[in-house]
Amino acid sequence: MTLSPLTHRRLAAFRANRRGVACLWIFSVLFIFSLFAEFVANDRPLLVRYQGAWYVPVLADYPGTDFGPDFLPTETDFHDPAVQQAIRAHGWMIWPLIPYHYDTIVNNLPSPAPSPPTWQNWLGTDDEGRDVLARVIYGFRISVLFGFSLTILSSIVGVAAGAVQGFYGGLVDLLGQRGIEVWSGMPQLFLLIILSSVIAPTFWVLLVFLLLFSWMTLTGLVRAEFLRGRNLEYVRAARALGVSDPVVMWRHVLPNAMVAVMTFLPFILSGSVTVLASLDFLGFGLPPGSPSLGELVEEAKNNLQAPWLGITAFVVLGGTLALLIFIGEAVRDAFDPRKTLT
């Protein structure tokens, strides 16, 4: 696939922003690392060799009877000293880098929970005795995936709504604008409180609920671009030649509008990550016990005597948002016509 000269200039402008490129690499590495969280932080071994047989506990459940007749036929607890002794007597096992899942209760802590960082728990434990680093890895993955999902879906709906309003104008634009004004005035937090009292909020429930309001972020911007672009000569010529409206909107007007949309996407993504953490902090987010950066902030507020919780929450949330903002600045510079066109 051959890239156009304009695309080459935009890529060159993006690469020229060293801070943005470095932040993109750092964010990409952290995100890809978090996608394999089960292989990095888990209370199950990655691989077990027992009496000549191979087991992969990180991918499958095994009853305790597989490792000796003295154990129960329920799911094996590989942190049980008796199970570990039986496996080492007839084989070996390989543990992840962090031998705790996000909901694993750490036993034999050096001090009551929340306990400070040790060689066993690098970032300490929270007030329920769970490993903070494991919860950060899983929480970062959920937050970023939620942010990506909300950003993509809201952008699709918002761009489509703004395109229809701007392209047709007139009564369609008037009714659309009045509808957006009414809908944007709805109290989102109060509606979420009512929703949480009716059904238990989950990842998908929160995604659909926030999508109902977040799609309006790009609508005004795309509407303005289509209002301007629909009167351009090549657009009027295409319509005069009988090209259908959807084709004109997709091929001739939308590419120009996407320049402005692309500059806003990283900032919308950072806002989507923040909104989930905010809801979790207020208690209207993911179900209790879920790995959440917002819940970590709440635990830090409730345990001021454990400063490692607040420091970890600040570094993770602040670092994530800073990376996304710097990436967004690089994308904005890349699409700036004053820097890409000569």
Salt bridges, closest charged atoms under 4 A:
GLU38 OE2 - ARG141 NH2 2.84
ASP61 OD1 - ARG44 NH1 2.55
GLU75 OE2 - ARG44 NH2 2.39
ASP103 OD1 - HIS101 ND1 2.83
ASP126 OD2 - ARG130 NE 2.85
ASP126 OD2 - ARG135 NE 3.83
GLU128 OE1 - ARG130 NH1 3.49
ASP173 OD1 - ARG223 NE 2.59
GLU181 OE2 - ARG178 NH2 2.67
GLU225 OE1 - ARG228 NH2 2.81
ASP245 OD1 - ARG239 NE 3.73
GLU295 OE2 - ARG130 NH2 3.55
GLU295 OE1 - ARG135 NH2 3.08
GLU299 OE2 - ARG130 NH2 3.05
GLU329 OE1 - ARG19 NH2 2.84
ASP333 OD1 - ARG332 NE 3.81
ASP333 OD1 - LYS339 NZ 3.49
ASP336 OD2 - ARG338 NH2 3.13
